[in-house]
Amino acid sequence: MKKADDVDLLEIAKQAEDASGADLKAIVVEAGMNAIRRDASEVTGQDFERAIKKVLGDEEQNPEEAMRMFS
C-alpha cells in the first residue's frame, strides 16, 4: 500500500520512540488496516496517528474489540 504525502516518518519515529520492533510492526499493520477500512489506496498520517494510539495504549479499547483478535 502506498504512503500519502502527509505521512511524516520522522514524526512517527518520535511518537513511537519507546516502541519495540514488534510494536512498530503492529503500528504499520494497524495503519494499513485503518486505510483498508476506509477503502483507501494509501495510508495517511491520520491512519498512523490512530494506529500509534491503539498499539501503544493511549486509546482505550472496549473489551469486545480487544477480544476480537482471539476469535
Helices and strands as residue ranges (DSSP letters): E 2-3, H 9-15, H 21-37, E 42-43, H 45-55, H 63-67, G 68-70
